[in-house]
Amino acid sequence: MVAASPLSHDAEAMGAAVEAGAGAVVVYSLFEEDLVAEQSAPRGAGLDPYLRQLETLRRRVAAPVVASLNGTTPGGWVDVVAAVVGAVGVPVTVKISPFYSSVPAFVRRLEEVGARGVTVFNRFYQPDISLETLQVDRRVVPSTAAELPLRLHALALLAPFARLSLGCTGGVQTGLDAAKAILCGAHVVQVASALLERGPGYVGVMREELAGWLDRKKMASVAAARGKLGFGFTADAHAWERLNYTRTLREWPATGEGRQAGGEA
Ligand SMILES: Cc1cc2nc3c(=O)[nH]c(=O)nc-3n(C[C@H](O)[C@H](O)[C@H](O)COP(=O)(O)O)c2cc1C
């Protein structure tokens, strides 16, 4: 699935991604701030241009087109989701941040107010500082696969309990990264950075990688792989838990890359 990004301003690119095998496309977000102050919104954002772009995409793209709202009121996020679920007839999925004291507890509350899906995790574009110009540097840095494990952990913990569908976004660069997310319980995998860098046709390469891996592992479908490494399903029952954290830290110099970097203990 194509994640929300500026690529969705280009209906041809979205069409090409679907022709290369993407199952759905998410449109860039309509921000509450854009609605409140349409005249000062960037790139002609605002409700009317957004709705026109949705229509254009619906006409060009032979797959579901998912609109995206980014809102801040009223009050808490669960209230926002409840209000949206109550106002629309289409399924609502929520892309969440990793910064909750308990992601599973928050997801359960989203479930209770009627969300049909949750996507982990939004990626924050944290500005850097230029020490030369003494300015805030707002450049967007594309993701790398190093961002994926945070998502894998959350998916693995959610998979056995969540009744809503699970999406993964952040750090998926290849079909094999998608396979990891699926093994941890993802129903859908979203990709933005890799497509911005390599073009919409790269979806086809990712699909082939995923299909090749399924073949190698003799799995008949994505469904056969889904959740196999979720919490409680791994051979090592503690693989995803805190116990594993303490064990990993203790084992660090004696295994894998740590050994090369840290030398023999
Ligand atoms: C330039 C850019 C613009 C984005 N705009 C949006 C947006 O409008 N709404 C949204 O929910 N996510 C937006 N995202 C986040 C992506 O949808 C995605 O969740 C994030 O980039 C992580 O996926 P990736 O590692 O495949 O890039 C944007 C990402 C990029 C790189």
The ligand as a MOL file (V3000), in Angstrom:
LIG
                    3D

  0  0  0     0  0            999 V3000
M  V30 BEGIN CTAB
M  V30 COUNTS 31 33 0 0 0
M  V30 BEGIN ATOM
M  V30 1 C 7.5390 14.0050 2.3170 0
M  V30 2 C 6.5770 13.2060 3.1680 0
M  V30 3 C 5.2810 13.6720 3.3810 0
M  V30 4 C 4.3930 12.9560 4.1930 0
M  V30 5 N 3.1060 13.4040 4.3630 0
M  V30 6 C 2.2540 12.6880 5.1400 0
M  V30 7 C 0.9040 13.0960 5.3230 0
M  V30 8 O 0.4380 14.0960 4.7630 0
M  V30 9 N 0.1160 12.3570 6.1510 0
M  V30 10 C 0.5740 11.2360 6.7860 0
M  V30 11 O -0.1780 10.5810 7.5210 0
M  V30 12 N 1.8390 10.8200 6.6110 0
M  V30 13 C 2.6820 11.5110 5.8230 0
M  V30 14 N 3.9650 11.0710 5.6530 0
M  V30 15 C 4.4280 9.8800 6.3990 0
M  V30 16 C 4.3590 8.6260 5.5290 0
M  V30 17 O 3.0310 8.3320 5.1520 0
M  V30 18 C 4.9540 7.4160 6.2690 0
M  V30 19 O 4.1210 7.0520 7.3580 0
M  V30 20 C 6.3510 7.6660 6.8080 0
M  V30 21 O 7.1520 8.3370 5.8420 0
M  V30 22 C 7.0280 6.3460 7.1660 0
M  V30 23 O 7.0740 5.4870 6.0750 0
M  V30 24 P 8.3910 5.2990 5.1710 0
M  V30 25 O 9.4560 4.8020 6.0700 0
M  V30 26 O 7.9740 4.3200 4.1290 0
M  V30 27 O 8.7330 6.6510 4.6010 0
M  V30 28 C 4.8320 11.7630 4.8200 0
M  V30 29 C 6.1350 11.2900 4.5600 0
M  V30 30 C 6.9870 11.9800 3.7410 0
M  V30 31 C 8.3860 11.4390 3.4940 0
M  V30 END ATOM
M  V30 BEGIN BOND
M  V30 1 1 1 2
M  V30 2 1 2 3
M  V30 3 2 2 30
M  V30 4 2 3 4
M  V30 5 1 4 5
M  V30 6 1 4 28
M  V30 7 2 5 6
M  V30 8 1 6 7
M  V30 9 1 6 13
M  V30 10 2 7 8
M  V30 11 1 7 9
M  V30 12 1 9 10
M  V30 13 2 10 11
M  V30 14 1 10 12
M  V30 15 2 12 13
M  V30 16 1 13 14
M  V30 17 1 14 15
M  V30 18 1 14 28
M  V30 19 1 15 16
M  V30 20 1 16 17
M  V30 21 1 16 18
M  V30 22 1 18 19
M  V30 23 1 18 20
M  V30 24 1 20 21
M  V30 25 1 20 22
M  V30 26 1 22 23
M  V30 27 1 23 24
M  V30 28 2 24 25
M  V30 29 1 24 26
M  V30 30 1 24 27
M  V30 31 2 28 29
M  V30 32 1 29 30
M  V30 33 1 30 31
M  V30 END BOND
M  V30 END CTAB
M  END
